[in-house]
Amino acid sequence: MNTEETRVEMKDAENGIAQPQPPVDEAGDADPPADPADPADPAPAAPDADATEADVSEGDLDQEEQEKQPMAADGVEAGAAETNGAMKLKMLDDEEEEEEEEREQVAVKFTGLSKEELLRVAGTPGWVRTRWALLLVFWLGWLGMLGGAVLILLQVPPCKELPATRWWNSGPLFQIECNQTSGDTHYLKGLEQKVDSLYKMKVKGLVVGPIHVAPPDEAMSLRLEEISPEAGNLDQFRSFTRAAHKRGISVVLDLTPNYLGSSGPWFSTVSMTNVAERLKSALVFWLEEDVDGIQLSGVEHVAALVPSLWSDIRAIIQNGTDKYPNKRVLIGVTDSSSAENVSAILSSTGVDLLISNLVSIKSILGDPVELAQAVQLLYSSHGQSQLAWNLGLQPSDLPLESRSLMRAVQLLLMTLPGTPVLRDGRGMCPMNLVSELPMKSWNSEQELNETTTEDQMSCNDFFQTVSKLRGKERSLLYGDFMFLHNSSSSLVYLRVWDQSERYLVAFNLKGKETVLQLSDKALPRQASVTLSTTSGVLPKERTVDLRDLHLGPEQAALIKFPYSG
């Protein structure tokens, strides 16, 4: 076979052209191919050169036609698969191979730059310029925000500085008297049992006693450092004090010498010097027992008759020491009900607080105008840090139908500028705490609940709510005080502190509904009811029109509105 024939056969094989088969005899055996060396075999005919070139050209054309045919789904050319199963593979050229490699590289997950690569990049001039630009933008933005904040602060009025106060100014204080004549031998033990209840009522301090031995009008038998057996013993007192302090309640001890006698507050003028000297040593003893203050009655008389001894007494109580740096309170008690006298006693004695008969049921129900004038005089003369408000009459002096006023009295004492001082049964619902309970109720909370009516329990709940509100609202705790309205049947005043919410307190003290028309420039048109003594015509959380404010019979309400600039 010559070279041209070989090329044609190879081309045909590639193009799927069948090669001629050897002849088959009748028996089915194929004839062997002719041996070129055998002379018997006839010589093959020489190929026609023209035919060979035509066949090659035709084969090339067939190949081009096949390349133009569409591929089958499995990659085989259509038609060719039907003939001989030949398959054509598509070969990628150099460009396609490079694109495929790029796609594979993109598909590989980016793992970031190494430390060395980052360091090389970070030092390039482009990145250095970028970092400086970003740093400059950051500081310009920060300075811009700082300047904006400064401008806002300059436009907003500064907050008012809080006044200097002591623990007793956060109030309320509660006084539980020891009824020595009732044979109540569980007084100090009972006090300890009531600490948790008083804590829930947000009481800040307890005034206890007198509990010392003091035979009536017998100065020589006075023993100020010894606890009367009817009240308890020193161990019980210490246990009670620890329990109160653990709850954050301060303890004030009433050390009035002749609290059971009738010959003057401190016996007589002749014995006053001797009693005052003995009182000084007793004060040191009780302050060492960790009491937080002392209460004394008749202070105006002692200050006037023995001024030097009174100065010593004040110094012992009010001056802090290295061991006891916290200031102790000195509470004075007077029978006076005149605002002028109360003001004079505050100035002459230098007591921290003064309990008086200025506020009473008579003054509340009789003439609210006079009560308003008395409060205004004391507030303008002394400020609220020295003022104490208490109810001077027992609730038993009230007619039965007037007991609904008790909540209104509580609201009055708790919202006036100063420290509320409430006594068991005076400003609190009767038969709820210590001195007026039957002796058996000391030992059983269940018995206490059985002796307490639903109205009395709600009265204490109301007190707890007002006390909690007073402790957290600055307008009620420190706020300025101004009367807006007072008449023979109603009383309205305002408590305001700086930019805090304002509180308006309104009272209707008569037995029929009233309408108040409040149009002061300090008031908005509408406000919200925070607390009401009765659900009546002015329920809690209701929005009201202050120019048309309806109050039910014997109803009081605490109403708030926001600071408006």
NULUMFI-278579 format. One record per residue (C-alpha): residue in one letter; residue number from 1; z, y, x. Coordinates in Angstrom, 3 decimals, padded with zeros to 6 digits, m for minus. Layout:
N
residuo; num; zz; yy; xx
A; NUM; Z; Y; X
...
//
This chain:
565
residuo; num; zz; yy; xx
M; 1; 000.000; 000.000; 000.000
N; 2; m000.978; 003.320; 001.389
T; 3; 001.183; 006.395; 001.468
E; 4; m000.333; 008.045; m001.541
E; 5; 000.198; 004.967; m003.696
T; 6; 003.831; 004.790; m002.622
R; 7; 004.388; 008.376; m003.624
V; 8; 002.742; 007.821; m006.974
E; 9; 004.911; 004.765; m007.676
M; 10; 008.077; 006.591; m006.717
K; 11; 007.083; 009.491; m008.908
D; 12; 006.320; 007.171; m011.779
A; 13; 009.638; 005.463; m011.339
E; 14; 011.415; 008.782; m011.471
N; 15; 009.448; 009.821; m014.538
G; 16; 010.134; 006.498; m016.276
I; 17; 006.466; 005.290; m016.140
A; 18; 006.263; 001.505; m016.280
Q; 19; 004.695; m000.307; m013.284
P; 20; 001.975; m002.940; m013.884
Q; 21; 003.398; m006.482; m014.216
P; 22; 001.886; m009.536; m012.475
P; 23; m000.322; m011.769; m014.672
V; 24; 001.377; m014.640; m016.468
D; 25; m000.269; m018.048; m016.767
E; 26; m000.417; m020.106; m019.848
A; 27; 002.708; m021.939; m018.821
G; 28; 004.560; m018.687; m018.750
D; 29; 004.922; m018.518; m015.001
A; 30; 004.016; m015.398; m013.322
D; 31; 001.402; m015.517; m010.650
P; 32; 002.676; m014.650; m007.263
P; 33; 001.400; m011.512; m005.751
A; 34; m001.632; m011.819; m003.588
D; 35; m000.997; m012.190; 000.058
P; 36; m003.016; m009.688; 001.953
A; 37; m003.289; m012.090; 004.857
D; 38; m004.689; m014.801; 002.642
P; 39; m008.503; m014.691; 002.764
A; 40; m008.673; m016.515; m000.519
D; 41; m007.277; m013.628; m002.329
P; 42; m009.766; m011.072; m003.249
A; 43; m009.274; m007.711; m001.579
P; 44; m007.839; m005.088; m003.834
A; 45; m010.114; m002.448; m004.941
A; 46; m009.800; 000.806; m003.088
P; 47; m008.211; 003.448; m005.216
D; 48; m010.326; 006.197; m006.459
A; 49; m009.184; 009.384; m004.810
D; 50; m010.129; 011.504; m007.783
A; 51; m008.256; 009.245; m010.180
T; 52; m005.171; 009.278; m007.990
E; 53; m004.989; 013.038; m007.911
A; 54; m005.503; 013.135; m011.664
D; 55; m002.729; 010.633; m012.188
V; 56; m000.357; 012.674; m010.003
S; 57; m001.221; 015.863; m011.804
E; 58; m000.747; 014.146; m015.137
G; 59; 002.602; 012.767; m013.958
D; 60; 003.758; 016.250; m012.926
L; 61; 002.740; 017.614; m016.290
D; 62; 004.643; 014.827; m018.055
Q; 63; 007.742; 015.648; m015.996
E; 64; 007.530; 019.338; m016.941
E; 65; 007.151; 018.409; m020.608
Q; 66; 010.179; 016.154; m020.404
E; 67; 012.251; 018.915; m018.839
K; 68; 011.349; 021.121; m021.782
Q; 69; 012.599; 018.515; m024.312
P; 70; 016.115; 019.074; m025.743
M; 71; 018.991; 016.945; m024.515
A; 72; 020.636; 014.498; m026.855
A; 73; 024.280; 014.778; m027.715
D; 74; 025.228; 012.471; m024.882
G; 75; 023.165; 014.332; m022.304
V; 76; 020.029; 012.140; m022.563
E; 77; 016.663; 013.686; m023.261
A; 78; 015.394; 013.119; m026.775
G; 79; 012.576; 010.619; m026.840
A; 80; 013.215; 009.331; m023.365
A; 81; 016.314; 007.485; m024.487
E; 82; 014.221; 005.724; m027.092
T; 83; 011.732; 004.490; m024.544
N; 84; 013.581; 003.274; m021.511
G; 85; 017.177; 004.704; m021.572
A; 86; 016.483; 007.039; m018.682
M; 87; 019.052; 009.879; m018.265
K; 88; 018.587; 013.304; m016.798
L; 89; 021.499; 015.055; m015.086
K; 90; 021.612; 018.808; m014.886
M; 91; 022.238; 019.955; m011.325
L; 92; 024.095; 023.249; m010.781
D; 93; 022.583; 025.746; m008.445
D; 94; 024.627; 027.741; m005.932
E; 95; 025.373; 030.697; m008.269
E; 96; 026.613; 028.456; m011.073
E; 97; 028.832; 026.577; m008.633
E; 98; 030.400; 029.846; m007.459
E; 99; 031.044; 030.967; m011.064
E; 100; 032.630; 027.632; m011.871
E; 101; 034.906; 027.924; m008.856
E; 102; 035.941; 031.451; m009.916
R; 103; 036.797; 030.210; m013.409
E; 104; 038.928; 027.432; m011.954
Q; 105; 040.749; 029.916; m009.733
V; 106; 041.499; 032.198; m012.714
A; 107; 042.840; 029.235; m014.650
V; 108; 045.415; 028.585; m011.956
K; 109; 048.758; 030.187; m012.905
F; 110; 049.602; 033.418; m011.032
T; 111; 052.760; 032.899; m009.031
G; 112; 053.152; 036.423; m007.665
L; 113; 053.124; 037.761; m004.181
S; 114; 055.279; 036.447; m001.415
K; 115; 057.871; 038.610; 000.297
E; 116; 055.611; 039.142; 003.274
E; 117; 052.698; 040.155; 001.025
L; 118; 054.882; 042.551; m000.917
L; 119; 056.123; 044.162; 002.284
R; 120; 052.552; 044.580; 003.515
V; 121; 051.497; 046.128; 000.185
A; 122; 054.616; 048.322; m000.106
G; 123; 053.878; 050.040; 003.130
T; 124; 050.384; 051.111; 002.224
P; 125; 049.795; 054.852; 001.656
G; 126; 048.695; 054.312; m001.917
W; 127; 051.905; 052.631; m002.962
V; 128; 054.026; 055.200; m001.139
R; 129; 052.325; 058.018; m003.043
T; 130; 052.736; 056.114; m006.316
R; 131; 056.453; 055.582; m005.749
W; 132; 057.038; 059.242; m004.979
A; 133; 055.119; 060.258; m008.066
L; 134; 057.146; 057.938; m010.302
L; 135; 060.403; 059.122; m008.728
L; 136; 059.434; 062.719; m009.351
V; 137; 058.566; 061.969; m012.983
F; 138; 061.943; 060.216; m013.456
W; 139; 063.991; 063.102; m012.094
L; 140; 061.998; 065.682; m014.025
G; 141; 062.611; 063.695; m017.228
W; 142; 066.307; 063.290; m016.456
L; 143; 066.736; 066.995; m015.713
G; 144; 064.885; 067.815; m018.899
M; 145; 067.227; 065.659; m021.004
L; 146; 070.244; 067.142; m019.223
G; 147; 069.029; 070.645; m019.945
G; 148; 068.456; 069.756; m023.591
A; 149; 071.967; 068.322; m023.902
V; 150; 073.439; 071.465; m022.337
L; 151; 071.539; 073.653; m024.784
I; 152; 072.825; 071.568; m027.703
L; 153; 076.402; 071.803; m026.445
L; 154; 076.089; 075.551; m026.018
Q; 155; 074.940; 075.906; m029.602
V; 156; 077.681; 073.668; m031.053
P; 157; 081.101; 075.358; m031.342
P; 158; 083.723; 073.807; m029.027
C; 159; 086.305; 071.440; m030.480
K; 160; 089.704; 072.914; m031.106
E; 161; 092.446; 071.687; m028.804
L; 162; 094.977; 069.448; m030.516
P; 163; 098.464; 070.939; m030.782
A; 164; 101.344; 069.538; m028.756
T; 165; 103.270; 067.107; m030.952
R; 166; 106.125; 064.626; m030.694
W; 167; 106.455; 061.201; m032.187
W; 168; 108.332; 062.524; m035.239
N; 169; 105.472; 064.887; m036.093
S; 170; 103.238; 061.917; m036.890
G; 171; 105.780; 060.825; m039.565
P; 172; 106.758; 059.809; m042.084
L; 173; 110.455; 059.254; m041.425
F; 174; 112.499; 057.121; m043.771
Q; 175; 116.246; 057.391; m044.278
I; 176; 118.231; 054.392; m045.495
E; 177; 121.823; 055.335; m046.167
C; 178; 124.681; 052.883; m045.827
N; 179; 126.711; 052.762; m049.029
Q; 180; 130.109; 052.043; m047.550
T; 181; 131.864; 051.916; m050.934
S; 182; 129.730; 049.056; m052.272
G; 183; 131.086; 046.526; m049.791
D; 184; 127.581; 045.908; m048.470
T; 185; 128.371; 043.927; m045.305
H; 186; 124.698; 043.204; m044.616
Y; 187; 123.480; 046.728; m043.926
L; 188; 122.311; 046.280; m040.318
K; 189; 121.097; 042.739; m040.961
G; 190; 119.185; 043.985; m043.981
L; 191; 117.594; 046.777; m041.970
E; 192; 116.185; 044.254; m039.538
Q; 193; 114.778; 042.203; m042.399
K; 194; 112.980; 045.279; m043.763
V; 195; 111.319; 046.320; m040.498
D; 196; 108.070; 044.477; m041.215
S; 197; 107.802; 045.953; m044.719
L; 198; 108.438; 049.457; m043.405
Y; 199; 105.859; 048.917; m040.681
K; 200; 103.240; 048.045; m043.311
M; 201; 104.124; 051.281; m045.082
K; 202; 103.253; 053.153; m041.846
V; 203; 106.789; 054.511; m041.389
K; 204; 107.148; 056.077; m037.911
G; 205; 110.908; 056.415; m037.750
L; 206; 114.074; 055.202; m039.470
V; 207; 117.183; 057.339; m039.950
V; 208; 120.124; 054.938; m040.290
G; 209; 123.801; 055.378; m040.961
P; 210; 126.308; 056.843; m040.649
I; 211; 127.784; 053.517; m039.553
H; 212; 130.709; 054.602; m037.334
V; 213; 134.406; 054.415; m038.221
A; 214; 135.445; 057.688; m039.903
P; 215; 138.408; 057.662; m042.315
P; 216; 138.011; 060.610; m044.716
D; 217; 139.457; 063.858; m043.395
E; 218; 141.352; 062.135; m040.538
A; 219; 140.105; 063.629; m037.315
M; 220; 142.495; 061.647; m035.107
S; 221; 141.250; 058.323; m036.566
L; 222; 137.583; 059.128; m035.882
R; 223; 135.858; 056.487; m033.711
L; 224; 132.231; 057.541; m033.196
E; 225; 131.389; 054.701; m030.809
E; 226; 132.616; 051.915; m033.055
I; 227; 130.596; 050.437; m035.938
S; 228; 132.359; 050.077; m039.257
P; 229; 132.854; 046.406; m040.209
E; 230; 131.301; 047.122; m043.592
A; 231; 128.035; 048.072; m041.838
G; 232; 127.920; 045.285; m039.250
N; 233; 128.526; 045.079; m035.519
L; 234; 126.981; 046.233; m032.250
D; 235; 125.006; 043.027; m031.707
Q; 236; 123.380; 043.426; m035.113
F; 237; 122.562; 047.048; m034.308
R; 238; 120.931; 046.063; m031.012
S; 239; 118.923; 043.319; m032.701
F; 240; 117.723; 045.762; m035.370
T; 241; 116.766; 048.377; m032.741
R; 242; 114.751; 045.843; m030.754
A; 243; 112.913; 044.712; m033.898
A; 244; 112.091; 048.292; m034.875
H; 245; 110.848; 049.245; m031.412
K; 246; 108.716; 046.117; m031.281
R; 247; 106.942; 047.413; m034.376
G; 248; 106.598; 050.930; m032.977
I; 249; 109.277; 052.364; m035.277
S; 250; 111.761; 054.806; m033.745
V; 251; 115.459; 054.696; m034.645
V; 252; 117.503; 057.839; m035.402
L; 253; 121.265; 057.473; m035.868
D; 254; 123.242; 059.709; m038.211
L; 255; 126.442; 060.630; m036.317
T; 256; 127.879; 063.196; m038.729
P; 257; 131.628; 062.927; m037.942
N; 258; 133.321; 063.424; m041.332
Y; 259; 130.579; 062.020; m043.574
L; 260; 133.118; 060.650; m046.083
G; 261; 135.470; 063.629; m046.096
S; 262; 135.595; 066.852; m048.083
S; 263; 137.169; 069.271; m045.567
G; 264; 134.049; 070.797; m044.154
P; 265; 131.238; 069.024; m042.378
W; 266; 133.215; 068.436; m039.202
F; 267; 136.746; 068.414; m040.566
S; 268; 138.234; 071.895; m040.130
T; 269; 137.838; 074.870; m037.856
V; 270; 140.944; 073.876; m035.890
S; 271; 139.697; 070.368; m035.132
M; 272; 136.017; 071.282; m034.610
T; 273; 136.347; 071.794; m030.842
N; 274; 138.088; 068.457; m030.359
V; 275; 135.567; 066.661; m032.561
A; 276; 132.611; 068.271; m030.759
E; 277; 133.938; 067.119; m027.394
R; 278; 134.350; 063.577; m028.673
L; 279; 130.867; 063.755; m030.158
K; 280; 129.380; 064.574; m026.747
S; 281; 130.671; 061.351; m025.177
A; 282; 129.556; 059.374; m028.244
L; 283; 126.042; 060.795; m027.905
V; 284; 125.791; 059.456; m024.355
F; 285; 126.958; 056.034; m025.558
W; 286; 124.391; 055.747; m028.354
L; 287; 121.534; 057.145; m026.326
E; 288; 122.305; 054.411; m023.791
E; 289; 121.841; 051.979; m026.695
D; 290; 118.225; 053.199; m026.834
V; 291; 118.298; 055.257; m030.031
D; 292; 115.457; 057.775; m030.344
G; 293; 117.373; 060.636; m031.925
I; 294; 120.478; 061.891; m033.698
Q; 295; 120.994; 063.406; m037.136
L; 296; 123.936; 065.773; m037.847
S; 297; 125.002; 067.594; m041.004
G; 298; 126.456; 071.098; m041.144
V; 299; 124.755; 072.156; m037.917
E; 300; 124.665; 075.829; m038.857
H; 301; 128.485; 075.971; m038.969
V; 302; 128.965; 074.254; m035.604
A; 303; 126.339; 076.439; m033.928
A; 304; 128.075; 079.559; m035.245
L; 305; 131.713; 078.564; m034.499
V; 306; 131.395; 076.732; m031.153
P; 307; 128.044; 077.876; m029.731
S; 308; 128.702; 076.620; m026.197
L; 309; 129.592; 073.135; m027.405
W; 310; 126.563; 073.163; m029.664
S; 311; 124.365; 074.015; m026.669
D; 312; 125.832; 071.044; m024.814
I; 313; 125.147; 068.765; m027.778
R; 314; 121.554; 069.961; m027.960
A; 315; 121.034; 069.455; m024.241
I; 316; 122.348; 065.886; m024.327
I; 317; 119.993; 064.950; m027.150
Q; 318; 116.876; 067.002; m026.456
N; 319; 116.672; 067.024; m022.657
G; 320; 114.984; 064.006; m021.144
T; 321; 116.358; 062.208; m018.092
D; 322; 114.815; 060.097; m015.370
K; 323; 115.980; 056.974; m017.178
Y; 324; 114.915; 058.222; m020.616
P; 325; 111.997; 060.631; m020.112
N; 326; 110.865; 060.603; m023.745
K; 327; 112.262; 063.422; m025.837
R; 328; 114.779; 062.495; m028.529
V; 329; 114.753; 064.218; m031.892
L; 330; 117.659; 066.320; m033.196
I; 331; 117.599; 066.454; m036.994
G; 332; 119.847; 068.907; m038.795
V; 333; 120.930; 068.683; m042.420
T; 334; 121.847; 071.636; m044.647
D; 335; 122.659; 072.041; m048.319
S; 336; 120.693; 075.275; m048.534
S; 337; 117.797; 075.537; m050.984
S; 338; 116.616; 079.015; m050.003
A; 339; 113.524; 079.414; m047.844
E; 340; 115.073; 082.420; m046.098
N; 341; 118.247; 080.463; m045.231
V; 342; 116.297; 077.433; m044.037
S; 343; 114.211; 079.685; m041.803
A; 344; 117.329; 081.326; m040.353
I; 345; 119.028; 077.969; m039.660
L; 346; 115.936; 076.690; m037.868
S; 347; 115.996; 079.738; m035.616
S; 348; 119.759; 079.765; m034.912
T; 349; 120.373; 076.063; m034.316
G; 350; 117.229; 075.057; m032.455
V; 351; 117.028; 071.694; m034.193
D; 352; 113.722; 069.878; m034.114
L; 353; 113.689; 069.221; m037.855
L; 354; 115.849; 070.482; m040.721
I; 355; 116.422; 068.577; m043.960
S; 356; 117.280; 070.835; m046.889
N; 357; 117.266; 071.064; m050.666
L; 358; 114.291; 073.412; m050.686
V; 359; 111.994; 070.945; m052.443
S; 360; 113.510; 069.405; m055.534
I; 361; 112.436; 068.136; m058.892
K; 362; 113.661; 071.412; m060.334
S; 363; 111.507; 073.485; m058.017
I; 364; 108.489; 071.270; m058.602
L; 365; 108.685; 071.204; m062.388
G; 366; 110.372; 074.563; m062.919
D; 367; 108.247; 077.099; m061.066
P; 368; 105.478; 075.909; m058.701
V; 369; 104.789; 079.549; m057.846
E; 370; 108.229; 079.919; m056.247
L; 371; 107.767; 076.633; m054.381
A; 372; 104.417; 077.828; m053.061
Q; 373; 105.943; 081.040; m051.779
A; 374; 108.766; 079.162; m050.017
V; 375; 106.347; 076.786; m048.298
Q; 376; 104.135; 079.663; m047.216
L; 377; 107.101; 081.578; m045.748
L; 378; 108.294; 078.655; m043.638
Y; 379; 104.790; 077.760; m042.501
S; 380; 103.999; 081.275; m041.357
S; 381; 107.399; 081.693; m039.619
H; 382; 107.777; 078.406; m037.747
G; 383; 104.583; 076.419; m037.795
Q; 384; 104.457; 072.872; m038.965
S; 385; 105.966; 071.162; m035.902
Q; 386; 109.500; 072.219; m037.008
L; 387; 109.086; 071.737; m040.742
A; 388; 110.476; 068.750; m042.617
W; 389; 109.922; 068.028; m046.297
N; 390; 112.234; 065.920; m048.383
L; 391; 113.220; 065.556; m051.998
G; 392; 116.696; 066.921; m052.658
L; 393; 117.529; 065.164; m055.941
Q; 394; 117.905; 061.538; m056.894
P; 395; 115.160; 060.118; m059.120
S; 396; 117.914; 059.035; m061.521
D; 397; 118.284; 062.717; m062.413
L; 398; 114.791; 062.624; m063.903
P; 399; 114.187; 061.810; m067.530
L; 400; 112.688; 058.366; m067.885
E; 401; 109.305; 059.657; m069.008
S; 402; 109.045; 061.769; m065.809
R; 403; 109.095; 058.811; m063.414
S; 404; 105.293; 058.906; m063.403
L; 405; 105.666; 062.070; m061.320
M; 406; 107.004; 060.032; m058.386
R; 407; 103.517; 059.453; m056.980
A; 408; 102.798; 063.157; m057.271
V; 409; 106.034; 063.915; m055.377
Q; 410; 105.009; 061.478; m052.649
L; 411; 101.596; 063.117; m052.356
L; 412; 103.235; 066.548; m052.138
L; 413; 105.673; 065.565; m049.365
M; 414; 103.003; 063.682; m047.403
T; 415; 100.370; 066.442; m047.465
L; 416; 102.462; 069.575; m046.838
P; 417; 102.288; 070.884; m043.225
G; 418; 105.186; 069.207; m041.426
T; 419; 107.088; 065.922; m041.260
P; 420; 107.855; 064.060; m044.494
V; 421; 111.376; 062.637; m044.559
L; 422; 111.964; 060.299; m047.470
R; 423; 115.213; 058.698; m048.514
D; 424; 115.681; 055.400; m050.241
G; 425; 115.484; 056.491; m053.851
R; 426; 114.466; 060.071; m052.972
G; 427; 110.725; 060.321; m052.852
M; 428; 110.443; 056.532; m053.037
C; 429; 110.534; 054.302; m056.044
P; 430; 114.137; 053.259; m056.728
M; 431; 115.458; 049.743; m056.162
N; 432; 112.751; 048.874; m053.662
L; 433; 114.476; 048.898; m050.300
V; 434; 117.978; 048.737; m048.918
S; 435; 120.848; 050.731; m050.307
E; 436; 120.241; 050.372; m054.044
L; 437; 119.376; 046.672; m053.999
P; 438; 121.918; 044.092; m055.098
M; 439; 123.535; 042.454; m052.073
K; 440; 121.938; 039.057; m052.803
S; 441; 118.463; 040.561; m052.499
W; 442; 118.968; 041.095; m048.775
N; 443; 118.505; 037.404; m048.133
S; 444; 115.589; 036.578; m050.412
E; 445; 112.201; 038.246; m050.584
Q; 446; 111.536; 036.316; m053.779
E; 447; 114.623; 037.823; m055.415
L; 448; 113.444; 041.244; m054.251
N; 449; 110.131; 040.727; m056.015
E; 450; 111.916; 039.602; m059.150
T; 451; 113.917; 042.826; m059.274
T; 452; 110.864; 045.014; m058.719
T; 453; 108.650; 046.046; m061.597
E; 454; 104.877; 046.276; m061.373
D; 455; 105.057; 050.064; m061.599
Q; 456; 107.461; 050.214; m058.658
M; 457; 105.264; 047.979; m056.528
S; 458; 102.196; 050.124; m057.237
C; 459; 104.300; 053.163; m056.326
N; 460; 104.931; 051.688; m052.864
D; 461; 101.270; 050.740; m052.518
F; 462; 100.354; 054.337; m053.228
F; 463; 102.793; 055.547; m050.583
Q; 464; 101.325; 053.129; m048.025
T; 465; 097.799; 054.378; m048.748
V; 466; 098.766; 058.030; m048.382
S; 467; 100.733; 057.314; m045.195
K; 468; 097.812; 055.485; m043.604
L; 469; 095.432; 058.283; m044.536
R; 470; 097.757; 060.952; m043.160
G; 471; 098.032; 059.130; m039.847
K; 472; 094.289; 059.099; m039.161
E; 473; 092.976; 062.322; m040.740
R; 474; 093.382; 065.352; m038.485
S; 475; 093.235; 067.828; m041.328
L; 476; 096.288; 066.193; m042.901
L; 477; 098.098; 065.687; m039.599
Y; 478; 097.432; 069.005; m037.813
G; 479; 095.389; 071.044; m040.257
D; 480; 095.839; 074.663; m041.233
F; 481; 097.391; 075.229; m044.620
M; 482; 096.386; 077.650; m047.367
F; 483; 097.164; 077.943; m051.057
L; 484; 094.170; 078.243; m053.346
H; 485; 095.837; 078.278; m056.737
N; 486; 099.303; 078.107; m058.274
S; 487; 100.598; 078.660; m061.777
S; 488; 103.448; 077.553; m063.981
S; 489; 101.787; 074.172; m064.456
S; 490; 099.479; 073.567; m061.492
L; 491; 099.332; 073.802; m057.725
V; 492; 096.337; 073.579; m055.358
Y; 493; 096.234; 073.911; m051.571
L; 494; 093.841; 073.140; m048.736
R; 495; 094.282; 071.385; m045.370
V; 496; 091.644; 072.197; m042.736
W; 497; 091.308; 071.199; m039.086
D; 498; 088.412; 072.396; m036.926
Q; 499; 085.264; 070.335; m037.649
S; 500; 087.025; 067.482; m039.442
E; 501; 086.752; 066.711; m043.132
R; 502; 088.663; 069.100; m045.364
Y; 503; 091.241; 067.950; m047.915
L; 504; 092.130; 069.688; m051.130
V; 505; 095.358; 068.660; m052.923
A; 506; 095.611; 069.451; m056.628
F; 507; 098.599; 068.947; m058.986
N; 508; 098.927; 069.132; m062.728
L; 509; 102.687; 069.078; m063.328
K; 510; 102.663; 069.276; m067.101
G; 511; 102.281; 066.670; m069.797
K; 512; 098.829; 067.697; m070.989
E; 513; 095.366; 067.839; m069.483
T; 514; 094.323; 070.961; m067.620
V; 515; 091.086; 072.383; m066.208
L; 516; 091.021; 074.244; m062.878
Q; 517; 088.207; 076.600; m061.908
L; 518; 088.242; 076.819; m058.105
S; 519; 085.682; 079.188; m056.618
D; 520; 087.102; 080.097; m053.212
K; 521; 084.527; 080.834; m050.506
A; 522; 085.998; 078.035; m048.382
L; 523; 085.078; 075.468; m051.043
P; 524; 081.769; 073.805; m051.826
R; 525; 080.609; 073.280; m055.374
Q; 526; 081.177; 069.501; m055.308
A; 527; 083.638; 067.202; m053.577
S; 528; 084.763; 063.568; m053.671
V; 529; 088.061; 062.163; m054.958
T; 530; 089.807; 060.215; m052.182
L; 531; 093.013; 059.349; m054.008
S; 532; 094.425; 059.861; m057.469
T; 533; 097.939; 059.233; m058.767
T; 534; 096.548; 057.845; m062.016
S; 535; 093.136; 056.614; m063.083
G; 536; 093.217; 059.132; m065.964
V; 537; 090.420; 061.669; m066.237
L; 538; 089.978; 061.873; m062.467
P; 539; 089.372; 058.383; m061.066
K; 540; 089.126; 057.551; m057.376
E; 541; 085.790; 057.979; m055.529
R; 542; 084.332; 060.186; m058.223
T; 543; 082.276; 063.280; m057.361
V; 544; 083.754; 066.317; m059.096
D; 545; 082.775; 069.918; m059.695
L; 546; 085.490; 072.089; m058.184
R; 547; 084.609; 074.930; m060.556
D; 548; 085.364; 072.651; m063.468
L; 549; 088.097; 070.315; m062.210
H; 550; 089.812; 068.264; m064.912
L; 551; 093.294; 066.852; m064.245
G; 552; 095.103; 064.536; m066.619
P; 553; 098.767; 064.876; m067.652
E; 554; 101.136; 064.731; m064.637
Q; 555; 098.203; 063.852; m062.420
A; 556; 097.656; 064.736; m058.761
A; 557; 094.580; 064.095; m056.630
L; 558; 093.496; 064.245; m053.009
I; 559; 089.908; 065.505; m052.782
K; 560; 087.775; 065.761; m049.649
F; 561; 084.581; 067.493; m048.603
P; 562; 082.776; 067.644; m045.229
Y; 563; 082.785; 070.376; m042.617
S; 564; 079.736; 072.563; m043.136
G; 565; 079.739; 074.746; m040.013
//
